[in-house]
């Protein structure tokens, strides 16, 4: 065999291998995991307060990827925002039961979602006047991942509200109020409570 032909063949095979490898890596990099596109659409609709349409997109994500944590949390937030608390509670209970079984120790996003689920469940308990349960969920949320539920970043504060409520502040407030005699407790301050934000890592 002619050495020049062999050399040319080896070069062509090497280039073809490199091109195929690059295409494979590029496809994986630019193709989102199943359900992610639908969750992004749902998140946008959630931000626009189109809760029913957001739920439909989160449902599509769950068809593409069962137990997609972003879709589960998105549905819970849509239910909370539309004051469908029993449905939101069922969704959050499911997340709280599911995630400890499936997340790895180094899964920071999974821990963040679990902490957010406890925080959001605490918000529902809080709104329904179940303050002991709210406090327990807030504390659990802070134990799991205090960074996720510590409150919004500087960008959010500048654009929307310089002093929104956060889990740590609300937990401290409830704890302090529960130490007082029942007749002296002030558990609800509607103007301040309205600033309490939902959590979605």
Secondary structure, DSSP 8 states (H G I E B T S, - for coil): --HHHHHHHHHHHHHHHHHHHHHHHHHHHHS--TTHHHHHHHHHHHHTT-HHHHHHHHHHHHHHSTT-HHHHHHHHHHHHHTT-HHHHHHHHHHHHHHHHHH--TT-HHHHHHHHHHHHHHHHHHHHTT-HHHHHHHHHHHHHHHTTTTS---HHHHHHT-TT---HHHHHHHHHHHHTS-GGG-----HHHHTT------
